[in-house]
Amino acid sequence: MTENQKNNEDDGSELFGPSDEALQAELAKYKKALEEEFKSHPDPADRAAENVEKYTRDFFKKHMASAAAQIVWLSANSTSDSVRLRACQIIVKEALEDARADGDPVKDLLKDLMENASTT
């Protein structure tokens, strides 16, 4: 028997398995090995999860035209008055927001006319 085995027999630790310190040391080794494994081989699902928002926005952009066409179709052809009303509200809201972003074409035209009139 080795000296270490004799000491373990004397203190009764063989009956209860490895000591807490030995278990903590083994746990630390496993933890380190696991962290190194995941650092060297990242999971593709993790990378995909990081880009979920990007993929979602790309999906919406790709289907924007067909969604807009569906709303326009519903505004004219739905059998439900409430659906037609809601579709028309969406169309008008989007058209007004777009016009506000581009500026008011009537005001721009009047401004150009006034400037041209004052220069001649």
MONOR-V777917 format. One record per backbone hydrogen bond with DSSP energy under -1.0 kcal/mol. CO is the residue of the C=O (numbers start at 1). NH is the residue of the N-H. E is the energy in kcal/mol with one decimal. If there is no record, write none. Layout:
co/nh/e
CO/NH/E
CO/NH/E
This chain:
co/nh/e
2/6/-1.9
3/7/-2.0
4/8/-2.1
5/9/-2.0
6/10/-1.9
7/11/-1.8
19/23/-2.2
20/24/-2.6
21/25/-2.3
22/26/-2.2
23/27/-2.6
24/28/-2.4
25/29/-1.8
26/30/-2.3
27/31/-2.6
28/32/-2.3
29/33/-2.5
30/34/-2.6
31/35/-2.5
32/36/-2.3
33/37/-2.0
34/38/-2.2
35/39/-1.9
36/40/-2.0
37/41/-1.7
43/47/-1.4
44/48/-2.2
45/49/-2.2
46/50/-1.6
49/52/-1.1
51/55/-2.7
52/56/-2.6
53/57/-2.6
54/58/-2.3
55/59/-2.3
56/60/-2.4
57/61/-2.5
58/62/-2.3
59/63/-1.4
63/67/-2.0
64/68/-2.6
65/69/-2.4
66/70/-2.0
67/71/-2.1
68/72/-2.4
69/73/-2.6
70/74/-2.7
71/75/-2.1
72/76/-1.1
73/77/-2.8
74/78/-1.7
80/84/-2.3
81/85/-2.6
82/86/-2.3
83/87/-2.5
84/88/-2.4
85/89/-2.4
86/90/-2.2
87/91/-2.2
88/92/-2.8
89/93/-2.7
90/94/-2.5
91/95/-2.5
92/96/-2.7
93/97/-2.4
94/98/-2.2
95/99/-2.3
96/100/-2.5
97/101/-1.9
98/102/-1.9
99/103/-1.3
104/108/-2.4
105/109/-2.3
106/110/-2.6
107/111/-2.5
108/112/-2.2
109/113/-2.4
110/114/-2.4
111/115/-2.3
112/116/-2.4
113/117/-2.4
114/118/-2.0
115/119/-1.2
